[in-house]
């Protein structure tokens, strides 16, 4: 079965689009016109925040709006900014997680994204091991809650958040130790973490095999993927610059086989144009690139 192509809606309401966001309705309309199979929903205002769709009827209307254009929903990027898992009370994080799990259930979304929220390298006032133990403990509970509701939990590592070394990503997987806790492998973030070692604590950690080797380290644990290029830089000195395909250095003819060899068999491939200033204008080109990549590796 051919893979399904989606794109994250946050690209049209974050960063350069914050003051003039593209509405979710207009985003859905455009993605349908371009032939995308689905959308990955942003859980931040003004898109699909749970508080803006508080009732089952509100959520059914949203679900019908998306499905009415022939689109599925690949995943959900929830807002956990007010409850960093390392420094918040577990009960507060779990309550926020439960609210977003319910959103996923109501909309029929199969995957829920998390991150560590805390800036790198490690949570303030904690040793690296203490911070990881705290995060892993609450995430283990979250993974079970998500599993009980038929939702896959996916952690997106990146230079802009704590625990961004390749070995630390693997260590977190082992620390959470739950079959429903998986990794969101973003090709751009993987490159910036494994090759550039961006925003890492000393001693920095680089992999000779780059993003390809990193994928191999995550064998059997990749639950979702984001595909976009990297130009070896950070956006605003914070997180990876998500450069449009062809404007960076990534070799997708090496990366895609590595992702597949690592055991990623899910139907969804998502584009991530987060913070790109002309994301709306390059969306069609991204679809064309992904169509060609799907023809080679996703049939």
C-alpha positions as CSV (number, residue, x, y, z in Angstrom):
1,X,0.0,0.0,0.0
2,X,1.3,3.4,-1.0
3,X,2.3,5.7,1.9
4,X,0.1,8.7,2.8
5,X,1.4,12.2,2.7
6,X,0.6,14.9,5.3
7,X,1.9,18.2,6.5
8,X,2.0,19.9,9.9
9,X,-0.5,22.7,10.1
10,X,1.8,24.6,12.6
11,X,3.8,25.8,9.6
12,X,1.0,28.2,8.8
13,X,0.4,29.6,12.3
14,X,3.8,29.6,14.1
15,X,6.8,32.0,13.8
16,X,6.5,34.2,10.7
17,X,2.7,33.4,10.5
18,X,2.0,34.2,14.1
19,X,0.6,37.7,13.5
20,X,-1.3,36.6,10.3
21,X,-2.0,32.9,10.5
22,X,-3.6,30.9,7.8
23,X,-6.9,29.6,9.1
24,X,-7.2,25.9,9.6
25,X,-10.1,25.9,7.1
26,X,-8.0,27.5,4.4
27,X,-5.1,25.2,5.2
28,X,-7.3,22.1,4.8
29,X,-8.7,23.5,1.5
30,X,-5.2,24.0,0.1
31,X,-3.9,20.6,1.2
32,X,-6.9,18.9,-0.4
33,X,-6.3,20.9,-3.7
34,X,-2.7,19.8,-3.7
35,X,-3.6,16.2,-3.3
36,X,-2.3,15.6,0.2
37,X,-3.7,12.6,1.9
38,X,-3.9,14.2,5.3
39,X,-2.9,16.9,7.8
40,X,-1.0,16.7,11.0
41,X,-2.8,19.0,13.4
42,X,-1.4,21.7,15.5
43,X,-2.8,21.7,19.0
44,X,-2.0,25.4,19.6
45,X,-4.3,28.3,18.9
46,X,-5.6,29.3,16.4
47,X,-5.8,25.8,14.9
48,X,-7.0,22.7,16.8
49,X,-6.5,23.6,20.5
50,X,-8.8,21.4,22.7
51,X,-10.1,24.5,24.6
52,X,-11.4,25.9,21.3
53,X,-13.3,22.7,20.6
54,X,-14.6,21.9,24.1
55,X,-17.7,19.8,23.2
56,X,-18.1,16.5,21.3
57,X,-20.2,18.5,18.8
58,X,-17.4,21.0,18.3
59,X,-15.0,18.2,17.7
60,X,-17.3,16.4,15.3
61,X,-17.7,19.5,13.3
62,X,-13.9,19.9,13.1
63,X,-13.5,16.2,12.1
64,X,-16.2,16.5,9.5
65,X,-14.6,19.7,8.0
66,X,-11.3,17.8,7.5
67,X,-12.8,14.5,6.3
68,X,-15.2,16.4,4.1
69,X,-12.2,17.5,2.0
70,X,-10.9,13.9,1.8
71,X,-8.2,14.3,4.3
72,X,-7.2,12.1,7.2
73,X,-5.4,13.2,10.3
74,X,-1.8,11.8,10.7
75,X,-1.0,13.0,14.2
76,X,-1.5,15.7,16.8
77,X,1.1,18.2,18.1
78,X,-0.3,19.1,21.5
79,X,0.5,22.1,23.6
80,X,2.5,21.1,26.8
81,X,4.4,24.4,27.1
82,X,2.8,25.2,30.5
83,X,3.7,21.9,32.0
84,X,7.4,20.9,31.3
85,X,7.6,17.3,32.3
86,X,10.9,17.7,34.2
87,X,9.7,20.6,36.5
88,X,5.9,20.3,36.7
89,X,4.0,18.1,39.2
90,X,3.2,14.8,37.6
91,X,-0.5,15.3,38.2
92,X,-0.5,18.5,36.3
93,X,1.3,17.0,33.3
94,X,-0.9,13.9,33.4
95,X,-4.0,16.1,33.4
96,X,-2.8,18.0,30.4
97,X,-1.9,14.8,28.6
98,X,-5.3,13.3,29.4
99,X,-7.0,16.3,27.9
100,X,-5.1,15.9,24.7
101,X,-5.6,12.2,24.6
102,X,-9.3,12.9,24.7
103,X,-8.9,15.3,21.8
104,X,-7.2,12.5,19.8
105,X,-9.9,10.0,20.6
106,X,-12.7,12.4,19.6
107,X,-11.0,13.3,16.3
108,X,-9.8,9.8,15.5
109,X,-6.1,10.8,15.6
110,X,-3.7,7.9,15.9
111,X,-0.6,9.6,17.4
112,X,0.1,12.2,20.1
113,X,3.4,14.1,20.0
114,X,5.4,15.3,23.1
115,X,8.7,17.0,23.7
116,X,10.7,17.8,26.8
117,X,9.7,21.5,26.7
118,X,12.8,22.5,28.8
119,X,15.6,24.3,26.9
120,X,18.9,22.4,26.5
121,X,21.0,21.1,27.8
122,X,19.2,19.9,31.0
123,X,16.5,21.0,33.4
124,X,17.8,23.7,35.7
125,X,18.7,22.6,39.2
126,X,18.8,18.9,38.2
127,X,21.5,16.6,37.1
128,X,21.0,15.0,33.7
129,X,20.1,11.7,35.3
130,X,17.7,13.3,37.7
131,X,15.9,15.2,35.0
132,X,15.7,12.2,32.8
133,X,14.3,10.0,35.6
134,X,11.6,12.6,36.3
135,X,10.6,12.9,32.7
136,X,10.7,9.1,32.1
137,X,8.5,8.4,35.1
138,X,5.7,10.6,34.0
139,X,6.0,9.6,30.3
140,X,5.8,6.0,31.3
141,X,2.4,6.7,32.8
142,X,1.4,8.8,29.7
143,X,2.4,6.0,27.4
144,X,0.1,3.6,29.2
145,X,-2.7,6.1,29.2
146,X,-2.3,6.6,25.5
147,X,-2.2,2.9,24.8
148,X,-5.4,2.4,26.8
149,X,-7.0,4.8,24.4
150,X,-5.6,3.4,21.2
151,X,-3.1,6.3,20.7
152,X,0.6,6.0,19.9
153,X,2.8,8.3,22.0
154,X,5.7,9.9,20.0
155,X,8.6,12.0,21.4
156,X,10.2,14.5,19.0
157,X,13.8,15.1,20.0
158,X,15.4,18.3,18.7
159,X,18.3,20.7,19.4
160,X,16.0,23.2,21.0
161,X,14.9,21.0,23.9
162,X,16.7,19.1,26.6
163,X,18.2,15.6,25.9
164,X,19.3,16.2,22.4
165,X,22.3,13.9,22.0
166,X,21.7,10.7,20.1
167,X,22.8,8.5,23.0
168,X,20.4,10.5,25.3
169,X,17.5,9.8,23.0
170,X,18.3,6.1,23.2
171,X,18.7,6.3,27.0
172,X,15.3,8.0,27.3
173,X,13.7,5.2,25.4
174,X,15.3,2.7,27.8
175,X,14.3,4.8,30.8
176,X,10.6,5.1,29.8
177,X,10.6,1.4,29.0
178,X,7.2,1.2,27.6
179,X,6.2,-0.4,24.2
180,X,3.8,2.5,23.4
181,X,6.6,5.1,23.8
182,X,8.1,5.8,20.4
183,X,10.3,8.3,18.6
184,X,9.2,11.0,16.1
185,X,12.2,11.0,13.7
186,X,12.5,14.4,12.0
187,X,15.2,14.1,9.4
188,X,16.3,17.7,9.9
189,X,16.5,17.4,13.7
190,X,18.3,14.1,13.4
191,X,20.9,15.8,11.2
192,X,21.3,18.7,13.5
193,X,21.7,16.5,16.5
194,X,23.9,13.9,15.0
195,X,26.1,15.9,12.6
196,X,26.1,19.5,13.8
197,X,25.6,18.6,17.5
198,X,23.7,21.8,17.9
199,X,23.1,23.2,21.4
200,X,24.6,20.1,23.1
201,X,26.3,20.1,26.4
202,X,30.1,19.5,26.3
203,X,31.4,17.1,25.3
204,X,29.3,17.2,22.2
205,X,28.3,14.0,20.4
206,X,28.5,13.5,16.7
207,X,27.9,10.4,14.6
208,X,30.1,9.6,11.7
209,X,27.1,8.2,9.9
210,X,24.9,11.2,10.6
211,X,21.2,11.0,10.4
212,X,21.4,7.6,8.7
213,X,23.4,6.1,11.7
214,X,21.0,7.8,14.1
215,X,18.0,6.1,12.4
216,X,19.7,2.8,12.9
217,X,20.2,3.5,16.6
218,X,16.4,3.8,16.9
219,X,15.6,0.5,15.2
220,X,12.1,-0.7,16.2
221,X,11.2,2.5,18.0
222,X,10.4,5.0,15.3
223,X,6.7,5.7,15.6
224,X,6.4,8.7,13.2
225,X,8.5,10.7,10.7
226,X,8.8,14.3,9.6
227,X,10.6,14.9,6.4
228,X,12.2,18.2,5.5
229,X,15.7,19.4,4.5
230,X,18.5,20.9,6.7
231,X,20.9,23.7,5.8
232,X,23.1,23.1,8.9
233,X,21.7,26.1,10.7
234,X,19.4,26.9,13.6
235,X,16.3,29.0,13.4
236,X,16.8,31.9,15.8
237,X,19.6,30.0,17.5
238,X,17.0,27.8,19.0
239,X,15.8,24.9,16.9
240,X,16.6,23.4,13.5
241,X,16.0,25.4,10.4
242,X,13.5,23.4,8.4
243,X,14.7,24.3,4.9
244,X,12.5,23.4,2.0
245,X,13.5,20.3,0.0
246,X,16.5,21.0,-2.2
247,X,17.7,24.0,-0.2
248,X,19.7,21.9,2.2
249,X,22.3,19.1,2.5
250,X,20.2,16.0,3.3
251,X,20.5,12.9,1.1
252,X,17.0,11.4,1.2
253,X,18.2,8.5,-1.0
254,X,20.2,7.5,2.0
255,X,17.9,8.6,4.8
256,X,14.7,7.0,3.5
257,X,16.1,3.4,3.3
258,X,17.6,3.9,6.7
259,X,14.2,4.9,8.2
260,X,12.6,1.8,6.5
261,X,15.5,-0.4,7.6
262,X,14.9,0.8,11.2
263,X,11.5,-0.7,11.0
264,X,9.2,2.2,10.3
265,X,6.2,0.7,8.5
266,X,3.4,3.2,9.4
267,X,1.3,4.6,6.5
268,X,2.0,8.3,7.3
269,X,4.9,10.5,6.1
270,X,4.6,14.1,7.2
271,X,6.3,17.3,5.9
272,X,7.4,19.8,8.5
273,X,7.9,23.4,7.4
274,X,7.9,24.9,10.9
275,X,9.1,28.5,11.1
276,X,9.9,28.7,7.3
277,X,8.9,32.2,6.3
278,X,7.4,31.2,3.0
279,X,5.9,27.9,4.1
280,X,2.6,28.6,2.3
281,X,4.4,29.3,-0.9
282,X,6.6,26.2,-1.0
283,X,3.9,23.7,0.1
284,X,3.2,22.7,-3.5
285,X,6.9,22.1,-4.2
286,X,7.1,20.0,-1.0
287,X,4.3,17.8,-2.2
288,X,6.0,17.3,-5.6
289,X,9.2,16.3,-3.8
290,X,7.4,13.9,-1.5
291,X,5.5,12.4,-4.4
292,X,8.8,11.4,-6.1
293,X,10.2,10.1,-2.8
294,X,7.0,8.0,-2.3
295,X,7.3,6.6,-5.8
296,X,10.8,5.3,-4.9
297,X,10.4,4.2,-1.3
298,X,6.8,4.3,-0.3
299,X,4.8,2.1,-2.7
